[in-house]
Amino acid sequence: LCDSSSFDCNHMVEEHEDHFETWWFKRQNKHPDLYKWFCVDTIKVCCSTGTFGPDCNACMGGSERPCHGNGVCDGDGTRGGNGRCNCDHGYKGEFCLDCMDGYFNEIRNDTFSLCTERHTSCKTCTGMTNEDCEKCKTGWGEDDERTCLDVNECLNDPPLCKEDQ
């Protein structure tokens, strides 16, 4: 039950010794999950995974896939927190369904989002390659096939740079 031999943990076990004995001798068969029976249901200091707060409310996106699987629910599994999503890298928004700058939605619906990093040449895009750019970043230009390619500014006529620059 306790990850370490901390005083607080030992004190808690001692304080609730009667609950542990009740579970061991009377409730173990009906409630085999000691953590859920003791921490969540009996002394009410924890919540089940995917829930948070004093009433163990479901996290944003639901308790099965908090933050739609793209982040961590604040307070997940505790009686604290506010349930807001802290999104994984590449994701943003209240539900972690939107992509941050530099990423695009490869797949997206109301409950699922897969954000993938854009090609370095793209400002906006619909796919992962330099052929999928809608707009090229500064320093990149489109060729005849609408592919973003690195512009060699030294070849401009008239030249942008003086000799040996």
DSSP file (Angstrom, degrees, kcal/mol; ACC not computed):
  #  RESIDUE AA STRUCTURE BP1 BP2  ACC     N-H-->O    O-->H-N    N-H-->O    O-->H-N    TCO  KAPPA ALPHA  PHI   PSI    X-CA   Y-CA   Z-CA
    1    1 A L              0   0    0      0, 0.0     2,-0.5     0, 0.0     8,-0.0   0.000 360.0 360.0 360.0 -36.5    0.0    0.0    0.0
    2    2 A C        -     0   0    0      1,-0.1     0, 0.0     2,-0.0     0, 0.0  -0.893 360.0-151.5-110.0 134.1    2.8    2.4    0.8
    3    3 A D  S    S+     0   0    0     -2,-0.5     2,-0.3     2,-0.0    -1,-0.1   0.739  81.6  18.0 -73.2 -22.6    5.7    2.9   -1.6
    4    4 A S  S    S-     0   0    0      2,-0.1    -2,-0.0     0, 0.0     5,-0.0  -0.807  84.4-102.0-138.2 178.9    8.2    3.7    1.2
    5    5 A S        +     0   0    0     -2,-0.3    -2,-0.0     4,-0.1    -3,-0.0  -0.145  62.4 158.0 -95.5  38.8    8.5    3.4    4.9
    6    6 A S     >  -     0   0    0      1,-0.1     4,-2.2     4,-0.0     5,-0.2  -0.255  51.1-124.1 -65.5 150.5    7.5    7.0    5.5
    7    7 A F  H  > S+     0   0    0      1,-0.2     4,-2.9     2,-0.2     5,-0.2   0.906 110.2  55.8 -60.5 -43.9    6.2    8.0    8.9
    8    8 A D  H  > S+     0   0    0      1,-0.2     4,-2.3     2,-0.2    -1,-0.2   0.896 108.8  47.1 -58.4 -41.8    3.0    9.4    7.4
    9    9 A C  H  > S+     0   0    0      2,-0.2     4,-2.4     1,-0.2    -1,-0.2   0.943 113.3  47.3 -66.5 -47.4    2.2    6.1    5.7
   10   10 A N  H  X S+     0   0    0     -4,-2.2     4,-2.3     1,-0.2    -2,-0.2   0.893 112.3  51.2 -60.9 -39.3    2.9    4.0    8.8
   11   11 A H  H  X S+     0   0    0     -4,-2.9     4,-2.8     2,-0.2    -1,-0.2   0.914 109.3  50.2 -64.0 -43.2    0.8    6.4   10.8
   12   12 A M  H  X S+     0   0    0     -4,-2.3     4,-1.8    -5,-0.2    -2,-0.2   0.909 110.6  49.3 -62.6 -42.7   -2.1    6.1    8.3
   13   13 A V  H  < S+     0   0    0     -4,-2.4     7,-0.2     1,-0.2    -1,-0.2   0.925 113.6  46.6 -63.2 -43.8   -2.0    2.3    8.5
   14   14 A E  H >< S+     0   0    0     -4,-2.3     3,-1.3     1,-0.2     4,-0.2   0.913 110.8  52.5 -63.1 -43.7   -2.0    2.4   12.3
   15   15 A E  H 3< S+     0   0    0     -4,-2.8     3,-0.2     1,-0.3    -1,-0.2   0.829 118.7  35.5 -62.6 -33.4   -4.8    4.9   12.4
   16   16 A H  T >X S+     0   0    0     -4,-1.8     4,-1.8    -5,-0.2     3,-0.7  -0.002  76.3 125.6-112.1  27.8   -7.0    2.7   10.1
   17   17 A E  H <> S+     0   0    0     -3,-1.3     4,-2.3     1,-0.3     5,-0.2   0.855  71.6  57.7 -56.3 -37.6   -6.0   -0.7   11.3
   18   18 A D  H 3> S+     0   0    0     -3,-0.2     4,-2.2    -4,-0.2    -1,-0.3   0.868 104.6  51.6 -64.0 -35.7   -9.6   -1.7   12.0
   19   19 A H  H <> S+     0   0    0     -3,-0.7     4,-2.7     2,-0.2    -1,-0.2   0.920 109.5  49.7 -64.9 -43.0  -10.5   -1.0    8.4
   20   20 A F  H  X S+     0   0    0     -4,-1.8     4,-2.8     1,-0.2    -2,-0.2   0.909 111.5  48.4 -63.1 -41.4   -7.6   -3.2    7.1
   21   21 A E  H  X S+     0   0    0     -4,-2.3     4,-2.5     2,-0.2     5,-0.3   0.907 110.9  51.0 -65.0 -41.2   -8.7   -6.0    9.5
   22   22 A T  H  X>S+     0   0    0     -4,-2.2     4,-2.7     2,-0.2     5,-1.2   0.936 113.6  44.8 -60.4 -46.8  -12.3   -5.7    8.3
   23   23 A W  I  X>S+     0   0    0     -4,-2.7     5,-1.9     3,-0.2     4,-0.7   0.945 113.8  49.7 -62.4 -47.6  -11.2   -5.9    4.7
   24   24 A W  I  <5S+     0   0    0     -4,-2.8    -2,-0.2     1,-0.2    -1,-0.2   0.897 123.8  28.1 -60.2 -44.2   -8.8   -8.8    5.3
   25   25 A F  I  <5S+     0   0    0     -4,-2.5    -1,-0.2    -5,-0.2    -2,-0.2   0.755 137.9  14.5 -92.7 -25.5  -11.3  -11.0    7.2
   26   26 A K  I  <5S+     0   0    0     -4,-2.7     4,-0.2    -5,-0.3    -3,-0.2   0.713 126.1  34.2-123.9 -28.2  -14.7   -9.9    5.8
   27   27 A R  I  X<S+     0   0    0     -5,-1.2     4,-3.0    -4,-0.7    -4,-0.2   0.533  82.9  95.4-114.2  -8.1  -14.6   -7.9    2.6
   28   28 A Q  T  4<S+     0   0    0     -5,-1.9    -1,-0.1    -6,-0.3    -4,-0.1   0.854  89.2  46.1 -57.8 -40.5  -11.6   -9.2    0.6
   29   29 A N  T  4 S+     0   0    0      1,-0.2    -1,-0.2    -6,-0.2    -2,-0.1   0.913 118.9  40.1 -70.4 -41.9  -13.6  -11.6   -1.6
   30   30 A K  T  4 S+     0   0    0      1,-0.3    -2,-0.2    -4,-0.2    -1,-0.2   0.828 130.1  29.7 -76.0 -32.0  -16.4   -9.1   -2.4
   31   31 A H     <  +     0   0    0     -4,-3.0    -1,-0.3    -8,-0.1     6,-0.1  -0.701  66.9 168.2-128.3  77.8  -13.9   -6.2   -2.9
   32   32 A P        +     0   0    0      0, 0.0     2,-1.1     0, 0.0     3,-0.1   0.705  60.1  82.6 -68.5 -18.7  -10.6   -7.6   -4.1
   33   33 A D     >  -     0   0    0      1,-0.2     4,-2.6     2,-0.1     5,-0.2  -0.730  59.1-175.4 -89.5  96.3   -9.1   -4.2   -5.0
   34   34 A L  H  > S+     0   0    0     -2,-1.1     4,-3.4     1,-0.2     5,-0.5   0.887  80.8  55.3 -59.1 -42.4   -7.8   -2.9   -1.6
   35   35 A Y  H  >>S+     0   0    0      2,-0.2     4,-1.7     1,-0.2     5,-1.3   0.952 112.3  41.6 -57.2 -52.1   -6.9    0.4   -3.1
   36   36 A K  I  4>S+     0   0    0      3,-0.2     5,-2.6     1,-0.2     4,-0.5   0.937 119.0  45.1 -62.7 -47.0  -10.4    1.1   -4.4
   37   37 A W  I  <>S+     0   0    0     -4,-2.6     5,-1.4     3,-0.2    -2,-0.2   0.935 126.0  29.1 -63.1 -46.9  -12.1   -0.2   -1.3
   38   38 A F  I  <>S+     0   0    0     -4,-3.4     5,-2.9    -5,-0.2     6,-0.5   0.980 129.8  29.8 -81.0 -59.8   -9.9    1.5    1.2
   39   39 A C  I  <5S+     0   0    0     -4,-1.7     6,-2.3    -5,-0.5     7,-1.7   0.883 131.1  29.2 -73.7 -40.7   -8.6    4.8   -0.4
   40   40 A V  I   <S+     0   0    0     -5,-1.3    -3,-0.2    -4,-0.5    -4,-0.1   0.942 132.0  23.7 -87.3 -52.2  -11.5    5.6   -2.7
   41   41 A D  I   <S+     0   0    0     -5,-2.6    -3,-0.2    -6,-0.2    -4,-0.2   0.844 126.9  34.8 -89.0 -35.3  -14.6    4.2   -1.1
   42   42 A T  I   <S+     0   0    0     -5,-1.4    -3,-0.2    -6,-0.3    -4,-0.2   0.966 132.6  14.9 -91.0 -60.8  -13.9    3.9    2.6
   43   43 A I  S   <S-     0   0    0     -5,-2.9    -4,-0.2    -6,-0.1    -3,-0.1   0.562  90.1-142.4 -95.4  -6.1  -11.6    6.8    3.8
   44   44 A K        +     0   0    0     -6,-0.5    -4,-0.2     1,-0.1    -5,-0.1   0.874  59.6 125.9  52.4  51.7  -12.2    8.8    0.6
   45   45 A V        +     0   0    0     -6,-2.3    34,-0.7    -7,-0.2     2,-0.3   0.478  68.4  42.4-109.7  -8.0   -8.8   10.3    0.2
   46   46 A C  B     -A   78   0A   0     -7,-1.7     2,-0.3    32,-0.2    32,-0.3  -0.820  66.6-144.5-129.6 168.1   -8.3    9.1   -3.4
   47   47 A C        -     0   0    0     30,-1.6     3,-0.1    -2,-0.3    32,-0.1  -0.882  33.6 -94.8-125.2 161.9  -10.3    8.9   -6.6
   48   48 A S    >   -     0   0    0     -2,-0.3     3,-1.7     1,-0.1    29,-0.6  -0.365  59.0 -78.1 -69.0 157.3  -10.3    6.2   -9.4
   49   49 A T  T 3  S+     0   0    0      1,-0.3    -1,-0.1    27,-0.1     3,-0.1  -0.310 121.0  30.9 -56.0 137.3   -8.1    6.8  -12.4
   50   50 A G  T 3  S+     0   0    0      1,-0.3     9,-2.7    -3,-0.1     2,-0.3   0.457 107.3  86.8  90.4   2.0   -9.7    9.3  -14.8
   51   51 A T  E <   +B   58   0A   0     -3,-1.7    26,-3.3     7,-0.3    27,-0.5  -0.887  51.1 178.7-130.5 163.8  -11.5   11.2  -12.0
   52   52 A F  E   > +Bc  57  78A   0      5,-2.2     5,-2.0    -2,-0.3     3,-0.2  -0.939  31.8  40.9-152.9 167.9  -10.6   14.1   -9.7
   53   53 A G  T > 5S-     0   0    0     27,-1.7     3,-1.8    25,-0.5    27,-0.3   0.098  95.1 -51.0  80.7 174.7  -11.8   16.4   -7.0
   54   54 A P  T 3 5S+     0   0    0      0, 0.0    -1,-0.2     0, 0.0    26,-0.1   0.787 139.3  37.8 -56.9 -31.4  -13.8   16.1   -3.8
   55   55 A D  T 3 5S-     0   0    0     -3,-0.2    -2,-0.2    24,-0.1    24,-0.1   0.289 109.9-118.0-104.3   9.5  -16.6   14.3   -5.6
   56   56 A C  T < 5 -     0   0    0     -3,-1.8    -3,-0.2    22,-0.1     2,-0.1   0.939  45.1-173.2  52.1  53.8  -14.4   12.2   -8.0
   57   57 A N  E   < -B   52   0A   0     -5,-2.0    -5,-2.2     1,-0.1    -1,-0.1  -0.411  31.2 -92.9 -73.7 153.0  -15.8   13.9  -11.1
   58   58 A A  E     -B   51   0A   0     -7,-0.2    -7,-0.3    -2,-0.1    -1,-0.1  -0.409  43.3-114.8 -66.0 139.6  -14.8   12.6  -14.6
   59   59 A C    >   -     0   0    0     -9,-2.7     3,-2.4     1,-0.2     6,-0.1  -0.257  47.9 -73.0 -67.0 161.6  -11.8   14.3  -16.1
   60   60 A M  T 3  S+     0   0    0     23,-1.2     7,-3.7     1,-0.3     8,-0.4  -0.329 127.0  26.6 -54.1 134.6  -12.3   16.4  -19.4
   61   61 A G  T 3  S-     0   0    0      5,-0.2     4,-0.3     6,-0.2    -1,-0.3   0.348 130.6 -74.2  89.2  -7.0  -12.7   14.0  -22.2
   62   62 A G    <   -     0   0    0     -3,-2.4     6,-0.2     1,-0.1     3,-0.2  -0.009  45.8 -86.1  99.2 156.1  -14.2   11.3  -19.9
   63   63 A S  S    S+     0   0    0      1,-0.2    -1,-0.1     2,-0.1   -12,-0.1   0.739 121.5  59.0 -72.3 -23.2  -12.7    9.0  -17.3
   64   64 A E  S    S+     0   0    0      1,-0.2    -1,-0.2    -3,-0.1    -2,-0.1   0.899 126.9  12.0 -71.9 -40.6  -11.8    6.3  -19.8
   65   65 A R  S >  S-     0   0    0     -4,-0.3     3,-1.7    -3,-0.2    -1,-0.2  -0.608  83.8-156.2-136.5  73.2   -9.5    8.6  -21.9
   66   66 A P  G >  S+     0   0    0      0, 0.0     3,-2.1     0, 0.0     5,-0.5  -0.196  82.4   7.4 -53.1 140.6   -8.9   11.7  -19.9
   67   67 A C  G >  S-     0   0    0     -7,-3.7     3,-2.4     1,-0.3    -6,-0.2   0.800 128.1 -74.8  55.4  30.9   -8.0   14.7  -22.2
   68   68 A H  G <  S-     0   0    0     -3,-1.7    45,-0.3    -8,-0.4    -1,-0.3   0.733  84.1 -65.7  54.9  26.3   -8.8   12.4  -25.1
   69   69 A G  G <  S+     0   0    0     -3,-2.1    -1,-0.3    -4,-0.2    -2,-0.2   0.537 124.3  97.2  79.1   5.9   -5.6   10.5  -24.5
   70   70 A N  S <  S+     0   0    0     -3,-2.4    18,-3.1    25,-0.2     2,-0.3   0.076  88.0   4.3-115.7  22.7   -3.5   13.6  -25.5
   71   71 A G  E    S-D   87   0B   0     -5,-0.5     2,-0.4    16,-0.3    16,-0.2  -0.971  77.8 -83.5-178.2-172.0   -2.7   15.0  -22.0
   72   72 A V  E     -D   86   0B   0     14,-2.2    14,-2.7    -2,-0.3     2,-0.4  -0.964  33.9-126.7-122.2 133.7   -3.0   14.6  -18.3
   73   73 A C  E >   -D   85   0B   0     -2,-0.4     3,-2.1    12,-0.2     2,-0.5  -0.646  30.9-114.9 -78.6 128.1   -6.0   15.6  -16.2
   74   74 A D  T 3  S+     0   0    0     10,-2.9     9,-2.1    -2,-0.4    10,-0.1  -0.518 103.2  11.7 -66.4 117.0   -5.0   17.9  -13.3
   75   75 A G  T >  S+     0   0    0     -2,-0.5     3,-2.8     1,-0.2     5,-0.3   0.500  85.4 176.6  93.6   6.5   -5.8   16.0  -10.1
   76   76 A D  T <  S+     0   0    0     -3,-2.1    -1,-0.2     1,-0.3   -24,-0.2  -0.197  72.5   4.6 -49.0 121.6   -6.3   12.6  -11.9
   77   77 A G  T 3  S+     0   0    0    -26,-3.3   -30,-1.6   -29,-0.6    -1,-0.3   0.539 116.8  94.2  80.3   7.9   -6.9    9.9   -9.2
   78   78 A T  B <  S-Ac  46  52A   0     -3,-2.8   -25,-0.5   -27,-0.5    -1,-0.3  -0.778  82.5-119.5-125.1 170.2   -6.9   12.4   -6.3
   79   79 A R  S    S+     0   0    0    -34,-0.7     2,-0.1    -2,-0.3   -27,-0.1   0.274  96.8  64.6 -88.5  10.4   -9.4   14.4   -4.3
   80   80 A G        +     0   0    0     -5,-0.3   -27,-1.7   -27,-0.3    -2,-0.2  -0.357  64.5  70.3-114.5-164.3   -7.7   17.6   -5.5
   81   81 A G  S    S-     0   0    0    -29,-0.2    -6,-0.2     1,-0.1   -29,-0.0  -0.023  72.2-103.8  81.5 174.3   -7.1   19.3   -8.8
   82   82 A N        -     0   0    0      2,-0.2    -7,-0.1   -29,-0.1    -1,-0.1   0.378  44.8-118.1-118.9  -0.1   -9.4   21.2  -11.2
   83   83 A G        +     0   0    0     -9,-2.1   -23,-1.2     1,-0.3    -8,-0.1   0.421  63.9 143.5  80.0  -3.1   -9.8   18.6  -13.9
   84   84 A R        -     0   0    0    -11,-0.1   -10,-2.9   -10,-0.1     2,-0.4  -0.360  53.1-110.0 -70.1 152.7   -8.2   20.8  -16.6
   85   85 A C  E     -D   73   0B   0      9,-0.6     2,-0.7   -12,-0.2   -12,-0.2  -0.668  16.7-157.8 -86.2 134.2   -6.1   19.1  -19.2
   86   86 A N  E     -D   72   0B   0    -14,-2.7   -14,-2.2    -2,-0.4     6,-0.1  -0.935  33.2-137.5-105.1 102.8   -2.3   19.6  -19.4
   87   87 A C  E     -D   71   0B   0     -2,-0.7   -16,-0.3   -16,-0.2     3,-0.1  -0.248   7.0-115.5 -71.8 146.8   -1.8   18.7  -23.0
   88   88 A D    >   -     0   0    0    -18,-3.1     3,-2.1     1,-0.2    -1,-0.1  -0.272  54.6 -71.0 -66.4 162.5    1.1   16.6  -24.3
   89   89 A H  T 3  S+     0   0    0      1,-0.3    -1,-0.2    -2,-0.0     3,-0.1  -0.362 125.3  29.7 -58.8 132.9    3.6   18.2  -26.7
   90   90 A G  T 3  S+     0   0    0      1,-0.3    10,-1.7    -3,-0.1     2,-0.3   0.179 107.7  87.7 101.8 -14.5    2.0   18.9  -30.0
   91   91 A Y  E <   +E   99   0C   0     -3,-2.1    -1,-0.3     8,-0.3     2,-0.3  -0.830  46.0 165.3-119.0 154.9   -1.5   19.4  -28.6
   92   92 A K  E     +E   98   0C   0      6,-2.6     6,-1.7    -2,-0.3     5,-0.4  -0.926  26.5  74.4-152.5 175.9   -3.4   22.3  -27.2
   93   93 A G  S >  S-     0   0    0     -2,-0.3     3,-0.7     3,-0.2    -6,-0.1  -0.170  87.7 -65.9 100.3 166.6   -6.9   23.5  -26.2
   94   94 A E  T 3  S+     0   0    0      1,-0.2    -9,-0.6     2,-0.1    -1,-0.2   0.833 136.6  28.6 -59.2 -36.4   -9.3   22.7  -23.4
   95   95 A F  T 3  S-     0   0    0     -3,-0.2    -1,-0.2   -11,-0.1   -25,-0.2   0.318 108.2-115.7-109.4   6.2   -9.7   19.1  -24.5
   96   96 A C  S <  S+     0   0    0     -3,-0.7    -3,-0.2   -11,-0.1    17,-0.1   0.868  83.6 117.8  59.0  39.3   -6.3   18.6  -26.1
   97   97 A L        +     0   0    0     -5,-0.4     2,-0.2    -6,-0.1    -4,-0.2   0.572  52.8  80.9-105.6 -15.7   -7.8   18.0  -29.5
   98   98 A D  E    S-E   92   0C   0     -6,-1.7    -6,-2.6    15,-0.1     2,-0.4  -0.581  78.2-122.4 -91.6 155.0   -6.2   21.0  -31.3
   99   99 A C  E     -E   91   0C   0     -8,-0.2    -8,-0.3    -2,-0.2     3,-0.1  -0.777  21.2-127.9 -97.7 140.1   -2.7   21.0  -32.7
  100  100 A M    >   -     0   0    0    -10,-1.7     3,-1.6    -2,-0.4    -8,-0.1  -0.333  49.2 -67.2 -76.6 167.6   -0.1   23.5  -31.5
  101  101 A D  T 3  S+     0   0    0      1,-0.3    -1,-0.2    -2,-0.1     3,-0.1  -0.252 125.3  34.9 -55.5 139.1    1.8   25.6  -34.1
  102  102 A G  T 3  S+     0   0    0      1,-0.3    16,-3.0    21,-0.3     2,-0.3   0.401 108.1  82.8  93.7  -1.0    4.2   23.5  -36.1
  103  103 A Y  E <   -F  117   0D   0     -3,-1.6    -1,-0.3    14,-0.3     2,-0.3  -0.883  58.2-158.6-129.7 160.7    1.7   20.5  -36.1
  104  104 A F  E     -F  116   0D   0     12,-2.4    12,-2.6    -2,-0.3     2,-0.9  -0.962  31.7 -99.4-137.6 157.4   -1.3   19.5  -38.2
  105  105 A N  E     +F  115   0D   0     -2,-0.3    10,-0.2    10,-0.2     3,-0.2  -0.669  33.8 176.1 -78.2 107.4   -4.3   17.2  -37.6
  106  106 A E  E    S+     0   0D   0      8,-2.9     2,-0.3    -2,-0.9    -1,-0.2   0.875  80.6   8.1 -74.5 -39.6   -3.5   14.0  -39.4
  107  107 A I  E    S+F  114   0D   0      7,-1.0     7,-2.8    -3,-0.1    -1,-0.3  -0.994  77.6 168.6-139.5 140.7   -6.8   12.5  -38.1
  108  108 A R  E     +F  113   0D   0     -2,-0.3     2,-0.2     5,-0.2     5,-0.2  -0.948   9.2 142.6-157.3 133.4   -9.5   14.4  -36.2
  109  109 A N        -     0   0    0      3,-2.6     3,-0.1    -2,-0.3    -2,-0.0  -0.771  67.1 -70.9-145.3-163.2  -13.1   13.9  -35.0
  110  110 A D  S    S+     0   0    0     -2,-0.2     3,-0.1     1,-0.2   -13,-0.0   0.735 130.2  22.9 -69.1 -22.2  -15.1   14.8  -31.8
  111  111 A T  S    S+     0   0    0      1,-0.2     2,-0.4   -14,-0.0    -1,-0.2   0.427 119.5  52.8-124.9  -1.7  -13.2   12.4  -29.6
  112  112 A F        +     0   0    0     -3,-0.1    -3,-2.6   -15,-0.0     2,-0.3  -0.999  49.5 173.8-142.3 140.4   -9.8   11.7  -31.3
  113  113 A S  E     -F  108   0D   0     -2,-0.4     2,-0.6   -45,-0.3    -5,-0.2  -0.983  11.6-166.4-145.6 132.9   -7.0   13.8  -32.6
  114  114 A L  E     -F  107   0D   0     -7,-2.8    -8,-2.9    -2,-0.3    -7,-1.0  -0.936  13.0-165.2-120.5 106.7   -3.6   12.8  -34.0
  115  115 A C  E     -F  105   0D   0     -2,-0.6     2,-0.4   -10,-0.2   -10,-0.2  -0.794   6.6-171.7 -94.3 130.4   -1.3   15.8  -34.3
  116  116 A T  E     -F  104   0D   0    -12,-2.6   -12,-2.4    -2,-0.5     2,-0.1  -0.937  30.0-102.0-123.5 144.1    1.8   15.3  -36.5
  117  117 A E  E     -F  103   0D   0     -2,-0.4   -14,-0.3   -14,-0.2     3,-0.1  -0.382  39.1-121.5 -67.0 138.3    4.7   17.6  -36.9
  118  118 A R        -     0   0    0    -16,-3.0    10,-0.1     1,-0.1     2,-0.1  -0.306  32.4 -92.1 -72.6 160.4    4.8   19.7  -40.1
  119  119 A H    >   -     0   0    0      8,-0.4     3,-1.8    10,-0.3    -1,-0.1  -0.484  40.5-114.1 -66.7 146.6    7.6   19.5  -42.6
  120  120 A T  T 3  S+     0   0    0      1,-0.3    -1,-0.1    -2,-0.1    17,-0.1   0.720 113.9  56.7 -60.1 -21.9   10.2   22.2  -41.8
  121  121 A S  T 3  S+     0   0    0     27,-0.1    16,-2.8    15,-0.1     2,-0.3   0.645  90.5  92.4 -84.1 -14.5    9.4   24.1  -45.1
  122  122 A C  E <   -G  136   0E   0     -3,-1.8    14,-0.2    14,-0.2     3,-0.2  -0.635  42.7-179.5 -92.4 136.2    5.6   24.5  -44.4
  123  123 A K  E    S+     0   0E   0     12,-3.1     2,-0.3     1,-0.5   -21,-0.3   0.833  90.1   2.8 -86.6 -47.0    3.9   27.4  -42.7
  124  124 A T  E    S+G  135   0E   0     11,-1.3    10,-2.7   -22,-0.0    11,-1.5  -0.966  83.1 167.6-133.4 153.0    0.5   25.6  -43.1
  125  125 A C  E     -G  133   0E   0     -2,-0.3     8,-0.2     8,-0.3     3,-0.1  -0.956  42.1-144.0-157.2 171.7   -0.1   22.1  -44.5
  126  126 A T  S    S+     0   0    0      6,-2.1     2,-0.2    -2,-0.3     7,-0.1   0.338  87.4  15.5-120.0  -1.7   -2.3   19.2  -45.1
  127  127 A G  S    S-     0   0    0      5,-0.4    -8,-0.4     2,-0.2     5,-0.0  -0.857  84.3 -89.4-157.4-170.6    0.3   16.4  -44.7
  128  128 A M  S    S+     0   0    0     -2,-0.2     2,-0.2   -10,-0.1     5,-0.0   0.599  91.1  72.8 -91.9 -13.3    3.8   15.6  -43.6
  129  129 A T  S >  S-     0   0    0    -10,-0.1     3,-1.6     1,-0.1   -10,-0.3  -0.505  88.3-108.3-103.9 170.4    6.0   16.3  -46.7
  130  130 A N  T 3  S+     0   0    0      1,-0.3    18,-2.3     2,-0.2     3,-0.4   0.573 118.4  64.0 -71.0  -7.2    7.1   19.5  -48.4
  131  131 A E  T 3  S+     0   0    0     16,-0.2    -1,-0.3     1,-0.2    -3,-0.0   0.589  95.5  59.5 -85.8 -12.7    4.6   18.5  -51.2
  132  132 A D  S <  S+     0   0    0     -3,-1.6    -6,-2.1    16,-0.1    -5,-0.4   0.296  76.0 125.3 -99.2   8.2    1.7   19.0  -48.7
  133  133 A C  E     -G  125   0E   0     -3,-0.4    -8,-0.3    -8,-0.2     3,-0.2  -0.455  40.3-171.4 -71.1 136.5    2.3   22.6  -47.9
  134  134 A E  E    S+     0   0E   0    -10,-2.7     2,-0.3     1,-0.4    -9,-0.2   0.796  84.9  12.5 -87.2 -39.2   -0.5   25.1  -48.3
  135  135 A K  E    S-G  124   0E   0    -11,-1.5   -12,-3.1     6,-0.0   -11,-1.3  -0.996  80.4-130.2-136.2 141.6    1.9   28.0  -47.7
  136  136 A C  E     -G  122   0E   0     -2,-0.3   -14,-0.2   -14,-0.2     3,-0.1  -0.625  26.5-112.2 -88.2 149.4    5.7   27.9  -47.5
  137  137 A K    >   -     0   0    0    -16,-2.8     3,-1.9    -2,-0.2   -14,-0.1  -0.312  50.1 -77.0 -69.4 161.8    7.7   29.4  -44.6
  138  138 A T  T 3  S+     0   0    0      1,-0.3    -1,-0.2    -2,-0.0     3,-0.1  -0.397 124.3  33.1 -59.1 135.6    9.8   32.5  -45.3
  139  139 A G  T 3  S+     0   0    0      1,-0.3    12,-2.7    -3,-0.1     2,-0.4   0.366 105.4  89.7  94.3  -4.0   13.0   31.4  -47.0
  140  140 A W  E <   -H  150   0F   0     -3,-1.9    -1,-0.3    10,-0.2     2,-0.3  -0.944  56.0-170.5-123.1 146.3   11.2   28.6  -48.9
  141  141 A G  E     -H  149   0F   0      8,-2.9     8,-3.1    -2,-0.4     2,-0.3  -0.940  24.6-106.0-136.5 159.2    9.5   28.9  -52.3
  142  142 A E  E     -H  148   0F   0     -2,-0.3     6,-0.2     6,-0.2     2,-0.1  -0.625  27.0-152.8 -85.4 140.0    7.2   26.8  -54.5
  143  143 A D    >   -     0   0    0      4,-1.8     3,-1.8    -2,-0.3    -1,-0.1  -0.252  46.7 -77.3 -92.1-169.0    8.5   25.1  -57.6
  144  144 A D  T 3  S+     0   0    0      1,-0.3    -2,-0.0     2,-0.1    -1,-0.0   0.765 133.5  52.6 -64.2 -25.7    6.3   24.2  -60.6
  145  145 A E  T 3  S-     0   0    0      2,-0.1    -1,-0.3     0, 0.0     3,-0.1   0.262 119.5-109.0 -93.3  12.2    4.8   21.2  -58.8
  146  146 A R  S <  S+     0   0    0     -3,-1.8     2,-0.4     1,-0.3   -13,-0.2   0.811  71.3 145.3  63.7  32.9    3.8   23.4  -55.8
  147  147 A T        -     0   0    0    -15,-0.1    -4,-1.8   -11,-0.0     2,-0.5  -0.851  52.6-120.4 -99.3 135.8    6.5   21.8  -53.6
  148  148 A C  E     +H  142   0F   0    -18,-2.3     2,-0.3    -2,-0.4    -6,-0.2  -0.654  37.7 177.6 -80.1 123.3    8.2   24.0  -51.0
  149  149 A L  E     -H  141   0F   0     -8,-3.1    -8,-2.9    -2,-0.5     2,-0.2  -0.926  37.4 -95.6-125.1 150.1   12.0   24.1  -51.6
  150  150 A D  E     -H  140   0F   0     -2,-0.3     2,-0.4   -10,-0.2   -10,-0.2  -0.440  39.6-133.3 -65.3 129.9   14.7   26.1  -49.8
  151  151 A V        -     0   0    0    -12,-2.7     2,-1.1    -2,-0.2     3,-0.1  -0.735   4.2-143.3 -87.8 129.5   15.5   29.3  -51.6
  152  152 A N    >   -     0   0    0     -2,-0.4     3,-2.0     1,-0.2     4,-0.2  -0.785  15.6-170.8 -91.7  95.6   19.1   30.1  -52.2
  153  153 A E  G >  S+     0   0    0     -2,-1.1     3,-1.3     1,-0.3     7,-0.7   0.693  77.6  71.5 -63.0 -19.2   19.0   33.9  -51.6
  154  154 A C  G 3  S+     0   0    0      1,-0.2    -1,-0.3     5,-0.1     7,-0.1   0.685  92.1  58.1 -70.4 -16.7   22.6   34.2  -52.8
  155  155 A L  G <  S+     0   0    0     -3,-2.0    -1,-0.2     4,-0.1    -2,-0.2   0.426  79.0 122.6 -93.2   1.0   21.5   33.4  -56.4
  156  156 A N    <   -     0   0    0     -3,-1.3     4,-0.1    -4,-0.2    -3,-0.0  -0.261  66.4-111.7 -61.4 149.1   19.0   36.4  -56.5
  157  157 A D  S    S+     0   0    0      1,-0.2    -2,-0.1     2,-0.1    -1,-0.0  -0.963 111.9  31.6-124.8 112.6   19.5   38.9  -59.3
  158  158 A P  S    S-     0   0    0      0, 0.0    -1,-0.2     0, 0.0    -2,-0.1   0.522 114.6-116.2 -72.7 153.2   20.4   41.5  -58.3
  159  159 A P        -     0   0    0      0, 0.0    -5,-0.1     0, 0.0    -2,-0.1  -0.286  11.6-146.0 -62.4 141.9   22.3   39.8  -55.4
  160  160 A L  S    S+     0   0    0     -7,-0.7     2,-0.3     2,-0.1    -6,-0.1   0.758  81.9  54.7 -76.6 -25.6   21.1   40.6  -51.9
  161  161 A C  S    S-     0   0    0     -8,-0.2     2,-0.1    -7,-0.1     3,-0.1  -0.771  83.3-119.9-112.1 152.1   24.6   40.3  -50.5
  162  162 A K    >   -     0   0    0     -2,-0.3     3,-1.5     1,-0.2    -2,-0.1  -0.414  58.1 -66.3 -78.2 165.8   27.8   42.1  -51.3
  163  163 A E  T 3  S+     0   0    0      1,-0.3    -1,-0.2     2,-0.1     0, 0.0  -0.259 123.1  15.2 -56.8 138.6   30.7   40.0  -52.4
  164  164 A D  T 3         0   0    0     -3,-0.1    -1,-0.3     1,-0.1    -2,-0.1   0.681 360.0 360.0  68.0  22.6   32.1   37.7  -49.6
  165  165 A Q    <         0   0    0     -3,-1.5    -2,-0.1     0, 0.0    -1,-0.1   0.392 360.0 360.0-106.1 360.0   29.0   38.1  -47.4
